[in-house]
Amino acid sequence: MQNWFTTHLAEMTMIIGLLLLVVEVWLLGLSTIVLLATGVAAVLAGLLAMLGVLPETVTVMFSATGIGAGLLTAALWQPLKRLQRGARSPDNTHSDFIGLTLTLTEPLTSAHPATIKYSGVTWQLVLSGSCHDASLQAGDKVRVIGVDVGRFTVEPAGEAESSH
């Protein structure tokens, strides 16, 4: 067994790299950079060993994979962080909550968000950017126009009919 493993070390390194990439993509949904970088580095190290660029030894394969993963992580860290930040929409306008009318239980201004309990969840209510000068009181009705995690973006309920 030892002889087969050392004879096929480049192929084994590539297979391990591919398995790491499968776990990263299918199970984790590209959520970690560690498995992505290590998988790519292992595939590249195995390929370089198969081409004769790197000696096919356990030490070289581990070292090349580790160094490659470190370099890939350093190179991809900022671009992937920007990609994660940019993927999130500020207000989800595709939700069953859109159009929901709520009655305020406390005052709401652009400077002071309110909270409301709806469907067993405490939601933060924030005024839409187009209503930055509005000042709403407890008892006023608002319409949900955007949804984010734990947050409803709202406007006064009569707002859709007016040109505000």
DSSP file (Angstrom, degrees, kcal/mol; ACC not computed):
  #  RESIDUE AA STRUCTURE BP1 BP2  ACC     N-H-->O    O-->H-N    N-H-->O    O-->H-N    TCO  KAPPA ALPHA  PHI   PSI    X-CA   Y-CA   Z-CA
    1    1 A M     >        0   0    0      0, 0.0     4,-2.3     0, 0.0     5,-0.2   0.000 360.0 360.0 360.0 -41.7    0.0    0.0    0.0
    2    2 A Q  H  >  +     0   0    0      1,-0.2     4,-2.2     2,-0.2     5,-0.2   0.908 360.0  49.3 -60.1 -43.2    2.8    2.4    0.9
    3    3 A N  H  > S+     0   0    0      1,-0.2     4,-2.0     2,-0.2    -1,-0.2   0.902 110.4  49.9 -65.8 -41.9    4.5    1.9   -2.5
    4    4 A W  H  > S+     0   0    0      2,-0.2     4,-1.9     1,-0.2    -1,-0.2   0.914 110.8  50.5 -62.7 -43.1    1.2    2.5   -4.4
    5    5 A F  H  < S+     0   0    0     -4,-2.3     7,-0.2     1,-0.2    -2,-0.2   0.926 113.6  43.2 -62.6 -46.1    0.6    5.7   -2.5
    6    6 A T  H >< S+     0   0    0     -4,-2.2     3,-0.8     1,-0.2    -1,-0.2   0.818 112.5  54.1 -71.7 -28.8    4.0    7.1   -3.1
    7    7 A T  H 3< S+     0   0    0     -4,-2.0     3,-0.2     1,-0.2    -1,-0.2   0.843 118.6  34.4 -70.2 -33.5    3.9    6.0   -6.8
    8    8 A H  T 3X S+     0   0    0     -4,-1.9     4,-2.4    -5,-0.2    -1,-0.2  -0.121  78.8 126.2-112.7  34.5    0.6    7.9   -7.4
    9    9 A L  H <> S+     0   0    0     -3,-0.8     4,-2.5     1,-0.2     5,-0.2   0.879  72.2  51.9 -63.6 -40.8    1.2   10.8   -5.0
   10   10 A A  H  > S+     0   0    0     -3,-0.2     4,-2.0     2,-0.2    -1,-0.2   0.929 112.5  45.9 -63.0 -44.3    0.5   13.5   -7.7
   11   11 A E  H  > S+     0   0    0      2,-0.2     4,-2.5     1,-0.2    -2,-0.2   0.907 112.5  50.5 -64.8 -41.4   -2.8   11.8   -8.6
   12   12 A M  H  X S+     0   0    0     -4,-2.4     4,-2.6     2,-0.2    -2,-0.2   0.890 108.8  52.1 -64.0 -39.2   -3.8   11.4   -4.9
   13   13 A T  H  X S+     0   0    0     -4,-2.5     4,-2.2     1,-0.2    -1,-0.2   0.910 111.0  47.6 -63.1 -41.7   -3.0   15.1   -4.3
   14   14 A M  H  X S+     0   0    0     -4,-2.0     4,-2.5     2,-0.2    -2,-0.2   0.900 111.4  50.2 -65.9 -40.7   -5.2   16.1   -7.2
   15   15 A I  H  X S+     0   0    0     -4,-2.5     4,-2.5     2,-0.2    -2,-0.2   0.920 111.0  48.7 -64.2 -43.7   -8.1   13.8   -6.0
   16   16 A I  H  X S+     0   0    0     -4,-2.6     4,-2.3     2,-0.2    -1,-0.2   0.915 111.5  50.7 -61.9 -42.2   -7.9   15.3   -2.5
   17   17 A G  H  X S+     0   0    0     -4,-2.2     4,-2.0     1,-0.2    -2,-0.2   0.916 110.7  48.3 -60.5 -44.1   -7.9   18.8   -4.0
   18   18 A L  H  X S+     0   0    0     -4,-2.5     4,-2.3     2,-0.2    -2,-0.2   0.886 109.9  52.3 -64.9 -39.0  -11.0   17.9   -6.1
   19   19 A L  H  X S+     0   0    0     -4,-2.5     4,-2.4     2,-0.2    -1,-0.2   0.902 108.6  50.8 -62.9 -40.7  -12.8   16.4   -3.0
   20   20 A L  H  X S+     0   0    0     -4,-2.3     4,-2.4     1,-0.2    -2,-0.2   0.898 110.4  49.6 -63.0 -39.5  -12.1   19.6   -1.1
   21   21 A L  H  X S+     0   0    0     -4,-2.0     4,-2.7     2,-0.2     5,-0.3   0.885 109.3  51.6 -66.9 -38.1  -13.5   21.7   -3.9
   22   22 A V  H  X>S+     0   0    0     -4,-2.3     4,-2.6     2,-0.2     5,-0.8   0.933 111.5  47.1 -63.4 -45.3  -16.6   19.5   -4.1
   23   23 A V  I  X>S+     0   0    0     -4,-2.4     5,-1.7     1,-0.2     4,-1.1   0.923 114.0  48.7 -61.3 -43.6  -17.2   19.9   -0.3
   24   24 A E  I  <5S+     0   0    0     -4,-2.4     6,-2.4     3,-0.2     7,-0.4   0.920 120.2  34.8 -63.6 -45.3  -16.7   23.7   -0.6
   25   25 A V  I  X5S+     0   0    0     -4,-2.7     4,-0.5     4,-0.2    -2,-0.2   0.953 127.9  31.0 -78.7 -50.7  -19.0   24.1   -3.6
   26   26 A W  I  <5S+     0   0    0     -4,-2.6    -3,-0.2    -5,-0.3    -2,-0.1   0.903 130.8  28.6 -80.7 -41.6  -21.8   21.6   -2.9
   27   27 A L  I  <<S+     0   0    0     -4,-1.1    -3,-0.2    -5,-0.8    -4,-0.1   0.864 133.1  27.9 -89.5 -37.2  -21.9   21.4    0.9
   28   28 A L  T  4<S-     0   0    0     -5,-1.7     3,-0.4    -4,-0.2    -3,-0.2   0.519  92.2-132.1-106.5  -6.8  -20.7   24.9    2.0
   29   29 A G     <  -     0   0    0     -4,-0.5    -4,-0.2    -6,-0.3    -3,-0.1   0.880  67.5 -59.3  60.7  41.9  -21.8   27.0   -1.0
   30   30 A L  S    S+     0   0    0     -6,-2.4    -1,-0.2     1,-0.1    -5,-0.1   0.877  98.8 136.4  55.1  42.3  -18.5   28.8   -1.4
   31   31 A S        +     0   0    0     -7,-0.4     2,-0.4    -3,-0.4    -2,-0.1   0.638  57.3  51.6 -94.9 -15.3  -18.7   30.2    2.1
   32   32 A T     >  -     0   0    0     -8,-0.2     4,-0.6     1,-0.1    -1,-0.1  -0.953  58.5-158.6-123.1 143.7  -15.1   29.6    3.1
   33   33 A I  H  > S+     0   0    0     -2,-0.4     4,-2.8     2,-0.1     5,-0.3   0.695  85.7  71.9 -87.7 -19.8  -12.0   30.6    1.4
   34   34 A V  H  > S+     0   0    0      1,-0.2     4,-2.5     2,-0.2     5,-0.2   0.950 102.1  38.7 -64.3 -51.7   -9.8   28.0    3.2
   35   35 A L  H  > S+     0   0    0      2,-0.2     4,-2.6     1,-0.2     5,-0.2   0.877 116.4  53.1 -68.4 -35.7  -11.2   24.9    1.4
   36   36 A L  H  X S+     0   0    0     -4,-0.6     4,-2.4     2,-0.2     5,-0.2   0.960 113.6  41.4 -61.5 -51.6  -11.4   26.7   -1.9
   37   37 A A  H  X S+     0   0    0     -4,-2.8     4,-2.5     1,-0.2    -2,-0.2   0.902 116.8  48.4 -65.5 -41.6   -7.8   27.8   -1.8
   38   38 A T  H  X S+     0   0    0     -4,-2.5     4,-2.5    -5,-0.3    -1,-0.2   0.906 112.3  49.3 -66.8 -40.9   -6.5   24.5   -0.4
   39   39 A G  H  X S+     0   0    0     -4,-2.6     4,-2.2    -5,-0.2    -2,-0.2   0.938 113.9  44.4 -63.1 -47.3   -8.4   22.5   -3.1
   40   40 A V  H  X S+     0   0    0     -4,-2.4     4,-2.5    -5,-0.2    -2,-0.2   0.920 114.5  50.0 -63.6 -43.2   -7.2   24.7   -5.9
   41   41 A A  H  X S+     0   0    0     -4,-2.5     4,-2.7    -5,-0.2    -2,-0.2   0.888 110.2  50.3 -63.9 -39.1   -3.6   24.6   -4.6
   42   42 A A  H  X S+     0   0    0     -4,-2.5     4,-2.6     2,-0.2     5,-0.2   0.915 110.9  48.8 -66.1 -42.3   -3.7   20.8   -4.2
   43   43 A V  H  X S+     0   0    0     -4,-2.2     4,-2.3     2,-0.2    -2,-0.2   0.930 114.3  46.3 -61.9 -44.3   -4.9   20.3   -7.8
   44   44 A L  H  X S+     0   0    0     -4,-2.5     4,-2.7     2,-0.2    -2,-0.2   0.903 112.1  50.3 -65.3 -41.1   -2.2   22.7   -9.0
   45   45 A A  H  X S+     0   0    0     -4,-2.7     4,-2.1     2,-0.2    -2,-0.2   0.926 112.1  47.6 -63.6 -44.0    0.5   21.0   -7.0
   46   46 A G  H  X S+     0   0    0     -4,-2.6     4,-2.3     2,-0.2    -1,-0.2   0.904 112.5  49.5 -62.1 -41.4   -0.5   17.5   -8.2
   47   47 A L  H  X S+     0   0    0     -4,-2.3     4,-1.9     2,-0.2    -2,-0.2   0.914 110.5  49.8 -64.5 -43.4   -0.6   18.8  -11.8
   48   48 A L  H  <>S+     0   0    0     -4,-2.7     5,-2.1     1,-0.2     6,-1.2   0.864 111.4  49.6 -64.6 -35.2    2.9   20.4  -11.5
   49   49 A A  H ><5S+     0   0    0     -4,-2.1     3,-0.9     4,-0.2    -1,-0.2   0.894 109.2  51.6 -69.7 -38.8    4.2   17.1  -10.0
   50   50 A M  H 3<5S+     0   0    0     -4,-2.3    -2,-0.2     1,-0.2    -1,-0.2   0.849 109.7  50.3 -64.6 -33.1    2.7   15.1  -12.9
   51   51 A L  T 3<5S-     0   0    0     -4,-1.9    -1,-0.2    -5,-0.2    -2,-0.2   0.542 117.7-114.5 -81.9  -6.7    4.4   17.5  -15.4
   52   52 A G  T < 5S+     0   0    0     -3,-0.9    -3,-0.2    -4,-0.4    -2,-0.1   0.532  86.2 115.8  87.5   6.3    7.7   17.0  -13.6
   53   53 A V  S   <S+     0   0    0     -5,-2.1    -4,-0.2    -6,-0.2    -5,-0.1   0.882  79.0  37.6 -74.3 -38.4    8.0   20.6  -12.4
   54   54 A L  S    S-     0   0    0     -6,-1.2    -2,-0.2    -9,-0.2     2,-0.1  -0.885  94.3-108.4-111.9 144.3    7.8   19.5   -8.7
   55   55 A P        -     0   0    0      0, 0.0     2,-1.7     0, 0.0    -6,-0.1  -0.468  32.8-120.0 -67.2 143.4    9.4   16.4   -7.2
   56   56 A E        +     0   0    0     -7,-0.2     2,-0.3    -2,-0.1   -47,-0.2  -0.543  65.6 127.4 -90.3  73.6    6.7   13.8   -6.3
   57   57 A T     >  -     0   0    0     -2,-1.7     4,-2.6     1,-0.1     5,-0.2  -0.903  68.4-118.9-125.1 157.5    7.4   13.5   -2.6
   58   58 A V  H  > S+     0   0    0     -2,-0.3     4,-2.7     1,-0.2     5,-0.3   0.912 114.2  51.6 -60.6 -43.5    5.0   13.9    0.4
   59   59 A T  H  > S+     0   0    0      1,-0.2     4,-2.5     2,-0.2    -1,-0.2   0.916 112.0  45.4 -61.4 -44.4    7.0   16.8    1.8
   60   60 A V  H  > S+     0   0    0      2,-0.2     4,-3.2     1,-0.2     5,-0.3   0.907 112.9  50.4 -67.5 -41.2    6.9   18.7   -1.5
   61   61 A M  H  X S+     0   0    0     -4,-2.6     4,-2.3     2,-0.2    -2,-0.2   0.937 114.4  43.6 -63.8 -46.2    3.2   18.0   -2.1
   62   62 A F  H  X S+     0   0    0     -4,-2.7     4,-2.6    -5,-0.2    -2,-0.2   0.926 117.3  46.7 -63.1 -44.3    2.2   19.2    1.4
   63   63 A S  H  X S+     0   0    0     -4,-2.5     4,-3.0    -5,-0.3     5,-0.3   0.936 113.5  46.9 -65.0 -46.8    4.5   22.2    1.2
   64   64 A A  H  X S+     0   0    0     -4,-3.2     4,-2.5     1,-0.2    -1,-0.2   0.899 114.0  48.4 -63.2 -40.3    3.4   23.2   -2.3
   65   65 A T  H  X S+     0   0    0     -4,-2.3     4,-2.5    -5,-0.3    -1,-0.2   0.930 114.6  45.6 -65.3 -44.9   -0.3   22.8   -1.3
   66   66 A G  H  X S+     0   0    0     -4,-2.6     4,-2.2     2,-0.2    -2,-0.2   0.925 116.3  43.9 -64.9 -45.9    0.2   24.9    1.9
   67   67 A I  H  X S+     0   0    0     -4,-3.0     4,-2.6     2,-0.2     5,-0.2   0.921 115.0  49.7 -65.7 -43.3    2.2   27.6    0.2
   68   68 A G  H  X S+     0   0    0     -4,-2.5     4,-2.7    -5,-0.3     5,-0.2   0.905 110.4  50.0 -61.9 -41.8   -0.2   27.7   -2.7
   69   69 A A  H  X S+     0   0    0     -4,-2.5     4,-2.5     2,-0.2    -1,-0.2   0.900 111.1  49.9 -63.5 -40.8   -3.2   27.9   -0.4
   70   70 A G  H  X S+     0   0    0     -4,-2.2     4,-2.3     2,-0.2    -2,-0.2   0.921 112.9  45.7 -63.2 -44.4   -1.6   30.8    1.5
   71   71 A L  H  X S+     0   0    0     -4,-2.6     4,-2.3     2,-0.2    -2,-0.2   0.909 114.1  48.4 -66.4 -42.1   -0.8   32.7   -1.7
   72   72 A L  H  X S+     0   0    0     -4,-2.7     4,-2.6     2,-0.2     5,-0.2   0.904 111.2  50.7 -64.3 -41.0   -4.3   32.1   -3.1
   73   73 A T  H  X S+     0   0    0     -4,-2.5     4,-1.7    -5,-0.2    -2,-0.2   0.935 111.8  47.2 -62.3 -45.6   -6.0   33.2    0.2
   74   74 A A  H  < S+     0   0    0     -4,-2.3     4,-0.4     1,-0.2    -1,-0.2   0.893 116.3  44.7 -62.8 -39.6   -3.9   36.4    0.3
   75   75 A A  H  < S+     0   0    0     -4,-2.3    -2,-0.2     1,-0.2    -1,-0.2   0.855 121.2  36.8 -74.2 -34.9   -4.7   37.1   -3.4
   76   76 A L  H  X S+     0   0    0     -4,-2.6     4,-2.5    -5,-0.2     5,-0.3   0.567  91.3  90.7 -96.5  -9.5   -8.4   36.3   -3.2
   77   77 A W  H  X S+     0   0    0     -4,-1.7     4,-2.0    -5,-0.2     5,-0.2   0.939  92.4  37.9 -55.6 -57.4   -9.3   37.6    0.3
   78   78 A Q  H  > S+     0   0    0     -4,-0.4     4,-2.5     2,-0.2     5,-0.2   0.921 116.5  50.3 -65.6 -46.0  -10.3   41.2   -0.6
   79   79 A P  H  > S+     0   0    0      0, 0.0     4,-2.0     0, 0.0    -1,-0.2   0.911 113.3  46.7 -60.2 -39.6  -12.0   40.4   -3.9
   80   80 A L  H  X S+     0   0    0     -4,-2.5     4,-2.1     2,-0.2    -2,-0.2   0.864 110.6  52.2 -71.0 -34.4  -14.1   37.7   -2.3
   81   81 A K  H  X S+     0   0    0     -4,-2.0     4,-2.3    -5,-0.3    -1,-0.2   0.917 110.4  48.6 -65.1 -42.6  -15.0   40.0    0.7
   82   82 A R  H  X S+     0   0    0     -4,-2.5     4,-2.5     1,-0.2    -2,-0.2   0.897 109.9  52.6 -62.6 -39.5  -16.2   42.6   -1.8
   83   83 A L  H  X S+     0   0    0     -4,-2.0     4,-1.0    -5,-0.2    -2,-0.2   0.897 109.3  48.7 -63.5 -41.2  -18.2   40.0   -3.6
   84   84 A Q  H  < S+     0   0    0     -4,-2.1     4,-0.4     1,-0.2     3,-0.4   0.913 113.5  46.5 -65.2 -42.9  -19.9   38.9   -0.4
   85   85 A R  H >< S+     0   0    0     -4,-2.3     3,-0.8     1,-0.2    -2,-0.2   0.895 112.9  49.6 -66.5 -39.4  -20.8   42.5    0.6
   86   86 A G  H 3< S+     0   0    0     -4,-2.5    -1,-0.2     1,-0.2    -2,-0.2   0.668  97.3  69.5 -75.3 -16.5  -22.1   43.4   -2.9
   87   87 A A  T 3< S+     0   0    0     -4,-1.0     2,-0.5    -3,-0.4    -1,-0.2   0.686  80.8  87.9 -76.7 -16.7  -24.3   40.4   -3.2
   88   88 A R  S <  S-     0   0    0     -3,-0.8     3,-0.0    -4,-0.4    -4,-0.0  -0.721  72.9-139.1 -92.3 125.5  -26.8   41.6   -0.6
   89   89 A S        -     0   0    0     -2,-0.5     3,-0.2     1,-0.1    -2,-0.1  -0.600  12.5-133.7 -78.3 138.8  -29.6   43.8   -1.7
   90   90 A P  S    S+     0   0    0      0, 0.0     2,-0.4     0, 0.0    -1,-0.1   0.876  93.1  18.1 -63.9 -36.5  -30.3   46.7    0.7
   91   91 A D  S    S-     0   0    0     57,-0.1     2,-0.6    55,-0.0    57,-0.2  -0.964  76.5-137.3-137.9 120.0  -34.1   46.1    0.6
   92   92 A N  B     -A  147   0A   0     55,-2.6    55,-1.8    -2,-0.4     3,-0.1  -0.644  20.6-179.7 -74.5 116.7  -35.7   42.9   -0.6
   93   93 A T        +     0   0    0     -2,-0.6     2,-0.4    53,-0.2    -1,-0.1   0.189  65.5  77.5-103.3  16.2  -38.6   43.9   -2.7
   94   94 A H        +     0   0    0     53,-0.2     2,-0.3     3,-0.0    -1,-0.2  -0.708  69.8 110.5-123.8  78.1  -39.6   40.3   -3.5
   95   95 A S  S >  S-     0   0    0     -2,-0.4     3,-1.0    -3,-0.1     0, 0.0  -0.985  73.9-121.0-148.4 153.6  -41.4   39.2   -0.3
   96   96 A D  T 3  S+     0   0    0     -2,-0.3    -1,-0.1     1,-0.2     4,-0.0   0.681 111.4  65.8 -68.0 -16.8  -44.9   38.3    0.8
   97   97 A F  T >  S+     0   0    0      2,-0.1     3,-2.3     3,-0.0    47,-0.3   0.716  74.3 108.3 -77.4 -20.6  -44.5   41.1    3.4
   98   98 A I  T <  S+     0   0    0     -3,-1.0    47,-0.2     1,-0.3     3,-0.1  -0.363  85.1  20.4 -61.2 130.8  -44.4   43.8    0.7
   99   99 A G  T 3  S+     0   0    0     45,-3.1    -1,-0.3     1,-0.3     2,-0.1   0.297  87.7 143.4  92.5  -9.1  -47.6   45.7    0.8
  100  100 A L    <   -     0   0    0     -3,-2.3    44,-2.6    44,-0.2     2,-0.5  -0.430  43.4-141.6 -64.3 134.2  -48.5   44.7    4.3
  101  101 A T  E     -B  143   0A   0     42,-0.2     2,-0.3    -2,-0.1    42,-0.2  -0.880  22.4-176.9-102.6 130.3  -50.1   47.5    6.3
  102  102 A L  E     -B  142   0A   0     40,-2.8    40,-2.8    -2,-0.5     2,-0.5  -0.882  24.1-130.4-123.7 153.7  -49.1   47.9   10.0
  103  103 A T  E     -B  141   0A   0     -2,-0.3    38,-0.2    38,-0.2    37,-0.1  -0.925  31.4-121.6-104.4 124.7  -50.3   50.2   12.8
  104  104 A L        -     0   0    0     36,-3.0    35,-2.6    -2,-0.5    12,-0.1  -0.357  19.9-168.7 -65.4 140.4  -47.4   51.9   14.6
  105  105 A T  S    S+     0   0    0     10,-0.3    33,-0.2    33,-0.2    -1,-0.1   0.409  77.1  21.8-105.0  -3.5  -47.2   51.3   18.4
  106  106 A E  S    S-     0   0    0     31,-0.2    -1,-0.2     9,-0.1    33,-0.1  -0.964  99.6 -74.9-154.2 162.8  -44.6   54.0   18.9
  107  107 A P        -     0   0    0      0, 0.0     2,-0.4     0, 0.0    30,-0.2  -0.241  43.4-159.2 -62.6 152.7  -43.4   57.1   17.0
  108  108 A L  E     +F  136   0B   0     28,-2.4    28,-3.0     6,-0.1     2,-0.3  -0.984  19.5 157.2-139.4 124.0  -41.3   56.7   13.9
  109  109 A T  E     -F  135   0B   0      3,-1.8    18,-0.3    -2,-0.4    26,-0.1  -0.861  54.7-103.3-132.7 171.6  -38.9   59.2   12.3
  110  110 A S  S    S+     0   0    0     24,-0.6    23,-0.1    22,-0.4    22,-0.1   0.824 124.3  46.6 -66.2 -28.6  -36.0   58.8   10.0
  111  111 A A  S    S+     0   0    0      1,-0.2    -1,-0.2    21,-0.1    21,-0.0   0.730 118.1  42.0 -83.4 -22.6  -33.7   59.5   12.9
  112  112 A H  S    S-     0   0    0     -3,-0.1    -3,-1.8     0, 0.0    -1,-0.2  -0.841  76.2-155.6-131.9  95.5  -35.5   57.1   15.3
  113  113 A P        -     0   0    0      0, 0.0     2,-0.2     0, 0.0    13,-0.2  -0.229  13.3-141.9 -62.2 158.1  -36.6   53.7   14.0
  114  114 A A  E     -C  125   0A   0     11,-1.7    11,-3.9    -8,-0.1     2,-0.3  -0.683   5.2-135.1-113.3 170.6  -39.5   52.0   15.7
  115  115 A T  E     -C  124   0A   0      9,-0.3   -10,-0.3    -2,-0.2     2,-0.3  -0.934  18.0-177.9-125.5 154.1  -40.1   48.3   16.5
  116  116 A I  E     -C  123   0A   0      7,-2.1     7,-3.3    -2,-0.3     2,-0.6  -0.992  25.7-128.3-148.2 143.7  -43.2   46.2   16.1
  117  117 A K  E     +C  122   0A   0     -2,-0.3     2,-0.4     5,-0.2     5,-0.2  -0.851  37.4 165.6 -95.0 121.1  -44.0   42.6   16.9
  118  118 A Y  E >   -C  121   0A   0      3,-2.9     3,-1.6    -2,-0.6    -2,-0.1  -0.992  64.1  -8.0-139.3 128.8  -45.5   40.9   13.9
  119  119 A S  T 3  S-     0   0    0     -2,-0.4    -1,-0.1     1,-0.3     3,-0.1   0.847 129.0 -54.4  56.1  38.6  -46.0   37.1   13.4
  120  120 A G  T 3  S+     0   0    0      1,-0.2     2,-0.4    -3,-0.0    -1,-0.3   0.524 119.0 104.0  78.7   5.7  -44.0   36.4   16.6
  121  121 A V  E <   -C  118   0A   0     -3,-1.6    -3,-2.9    -5,-0.0     2,-0.7  -0.956  69.3-131.5-122.4 138.6  -41.0   38.4   15.5
  122  122 A T  E     -C  117   0A   0     -2,-0.4     2,-0.3    -5,-0.2    -5,-0.2  -0.814  32.4-165.9 -88.0 117.1  -39.9   41.8   16.6
  123  123 A W  E     -C  116   0A   0     -7,-3.3    -7,-2.1    -2,-0.7     2,-0.5  -0.798  18.4-130.9-105.3 143.0  -39.2   43.9   13.5
  124  124 A Q  E     -Cd 115 151A   0     26,-2.5    28,-2.9    -2,-0.3     2,-0.5  -0.810  22.4-148.4 -88.3 132.4  -37.3   47.2   13.3
  125  125 A L  E     +Cd 114 152A   0    -11,-3.9   -11,-1.7    -2,-0.5     2,-0.4  -0.905  18.2 179.6-104.3 126.2  -39.3   49.7   11.2
  126  126 A V  E     - d   0 153A   0     26,-2.5    28,-3.0    -2,-0.5     2,-0.2  -0.966  28.8-113.8-124.9 144.2  -37.3   52.2    9.2
  127  127 A L  E     - d   0 154A   0     -2,-0.4    28,-0.2   -18,-0.3     5,-0.1  -0.465  35.7-104.7 -74.7 144.9  -38.7   55.0    7.0
  128  128 A S    >   -     0   0    0     26,-2.4     3,-1.8    -2,-0.2    -1,-0.1  -0.297  30.6-113.1 -61.0 151.5  -38.0   54.8    3.3
  129  129 A G  G >  S+     0   0    0      1,-0.3     3,-1.0     2,-0.1    -1,-0.1   0.780 116.9  60.3 -60.0 -28.1  -35.4   57.2    2.0
  130  130 A S  G 3  S+     0   0    0      1,-0.2    -1,-0.3     2,-0.1     3,-0.2   0.585 104.4  50.5 -77.3  -8.1  -38.1   59.1    0.1
  131  131 A C  G X   +     0   0    0     -3,-1.8     3,-1.9    23,-0.1    -1,-0.2  -0.102  67.4 132.7-116.7  33.7  -39.9   59.9    3.4
  132  132 A H  T <  S+     0   0    0     -3,-1.0   -22,-0.4     1,-0.3   -21,-0.1   0.722  73.8  48.9 -62.5 -22.2  -36.9   61.2    5.3
  133  133 A D  T 3  S+     0   0    0     -3,-0.2    -1,-0.3   -24,-0.1     2,-0.1   0.447  87.0 112.3 -96.7   0.3  -38.9   64.3    6.5
  134  134 A A    <   -     0   0    0     -3,-1.9   -24,-0.6     1,-0.0     2,-0.4  -0.419  46.7-165.5 -75.1 148.1  -41.9   62.3    7.8
  135  135 A S  E     -F  109   0B   0    -26,-0.1     2,-0.3    -2,-0.1   -26,-0.2  -0.936  11.6-169.6-133.5 109.6  -42.7   62.1   11.5
  136  136 A L  E     -F  108   0B   0    -28,-3.0   -28,-2.4    -2,-0.4     2,-0.2  -0.753   6.4-148.0-105.9 148.4  -45.3   59.4   12.3
  137  137 A Q    >   -     0   0    0     -2,-0.3     3,-2.1   -30,-0.2   -33,-0.2  -0.650  36.6 -76.9-109.3 164.8  -47.0   58.8   15.6
  138  138 A A  T 3  S+     0   0    0      1,-0.3   -33,-0.2    -2,-0.2    -1,-0.1  -0.391 120.7  32.8 -58.0 135.5  -48.3   55.8   17.4
  139  139 A G  T 3  S+     0   0    0    -35,-2.6    -1,-0.3     1,-0.4   -34,-0.1   0.110  88.6 123.8  98.9 -20.5  -51.5   54.7   15.8
  140  140 A D    <   -     0   0    0     -3,-2.1   -36,-3.0   -37,-0.1    -1,-0.4  -0.400  61.2-122.5 -69.5 151.3  -50.5   55.8   12.2
  141  141 A K  E     -B  103   0A   0    -38,-0.2    16,-2.4    -3,-0.1     2,-0.3  -0.784  28.1-173.0 -99.0 140.4  -50.6   53.2    9.5
  142  142 A V  E     -BE 102 156A   0    -40,-2.8   -40,-2.8    -2,-0.4     2,-0.4  -0.927  16.0-137.8-129.1 155.0  -47.6   52.3    7.4
  143  143 A R  E     -BE 101 155A   0     12,-3.1    12,-1.7    -2,-0.3     2,-0.4  -0.943  22.1-122.9-114.8 134.6  -47.1   50.1    4.4
  144  144 A V  E     + E   0 154A   0    -44,-2.6   -45,-3.1    -2,-0.4    10,-0.2  -0.619  36.1 164.7 -76.3 125.8  -44.1   47.7    4.0
  145  145 A I  E     +     0   0A   0      8,-3.3     2,-0.3    -2,-0.4     9,-0.2   0.468  64.6  24.7-118.9  -8.2  -42.1   48.5    0.9
  146  146 A G  E     - E   0 153A   0      7,-1.5     7,-3.0   -49,-0.1     2,-0.4  -0.986  61.2-156.1-156.5 148.0  -38.9   46.6    1.6
  147  147 A V  E     +AE  92 152A   0    -55,-1.8   -55,-2.6    -2,-0.3     2,-0.3  -0.991  17.9 160.7-130.9 133.7  -37.8   43.7    3.8
  148  148 A D  E >   - E   0 151A   0      3,-2.8     3,-2.2    -2,-0.4     2,-0.3  -0.829  60.2 -54.2-135.7 176.9  -34.4   42.8    5.2
  149  149 A V  T 3  S-     0   0    0      1,-0.3     3,-0.1    -2,-0.3    -2,-0.0  -0.377 124.3 -15.7 -59.7 113.7  -33.3   40.6    8.0
  150  150 A G  T 3  S+     0   0    0     -2,-0.3   -26,-2.5     1,-0.1     2,-0.4   0.623 122.1  98.6  69.6  14.1  -35.3   41.7   11.0
  151  151 A R  E <   -dE 124 148A   0     -3,-2.2    -3,-2.8   -28,-0.2     2,-0.5  -0.992  51.8-163.8-142.2 132.0  -36.2   45.0    9.3
  152  152 A F  E     -dE 125 147A   0    -28,-2.9   -26,-2.5    -2,-0.4     2,-0.6  -0.952  14.9-147.8-107.3 130.0  -39.2   46.4    7.4
  153  153 A T  E     -dE 126 146A   0     -7,-3.0    -8,-3.3    -2,-0.5    -7,-1.5  -0.882  32.7-179.1 -92.7 127.2  -38.7   49.5    5.3
  154  154 A V  E     -dE 127 144A   0    -28,-3.0   -26,-2.4    -2,-0.6   -10,-0.2  -0.780  25.3-165.2-127.9 165.6  -42.0   51.4    5.4
  155  155 A E  E     - E   0 143A   0    -12,-1.7   -12,-3.1    -2,-0.3     5,-0.1  -0.947  50.1 -73.9-139.9 159.6  -43.8   54.5    4.2
  156  156 A P  E >   - E   0 142A   0      0, 0.0     3,-2.5     0, 0.0     4,-0.3  -0.271  48.9-117.0 -54.0 142.3  -47.0   56.1    5.4
  157  157 A A  G >  S+     0   0    0    -16,-2.4     3,-0.5     1,-0.3     4,-0.2   0.792 115.1  50.0 -58.1 -32.0  -49.9   54.0    4.2
  158  158 A G  G >> S+     0   0    0    -17,-0.3     4,-1.0     1,-0.2     3,-0.7   0.446  86.2  95.2 -82.7   0.8  -51.4   56.7    2.0
  159  159 A E  G <4 S+     0   0    0     -3,-2.5     5,-0.3     1,-0.2     3,-0.3   0.817  72.9  61.0 -64.4 -34.6  -47.9   57.3    0.4
  160  160 A A  G <4 S+     0   0    0     -3,-0.5    -1,-0.2    -4,-0.3    -2,-0.1   0.836 105.9  47.7 -65.6 -30.6  -48.5   55.0   -2.6
  161  161 A E  T <4 S+     0   0    0     -3,-0.7    -1,-0.2    -4,-0.2    -2,-0.2   0.763 107.2  66.1 -81.6 -24.6  -51.5   57.2   -3.7
  162  162 A S  S  < S-     0   0    0     -4,-1.0     0, 0.0    -3,-0.3     0, 0.0  -0.359  88.1-117.7 -92.0 175.9  -49.6   60.5   -3.3
  163  163 A S              0   0    0      1,-0.2    -3,-0.1    -2,-0.1    -4,-0.1   0.132 360.0 360.0 -99.3  21.1  -46.5   61.7   -5.3
  164  164 A H              0   0    0     -5,-0.3    -1,-0.2   -33,-0.0    -4,-0.1   0.454 360.0 360.0 -64.5 360.0  -44.2   61.8   -2.3
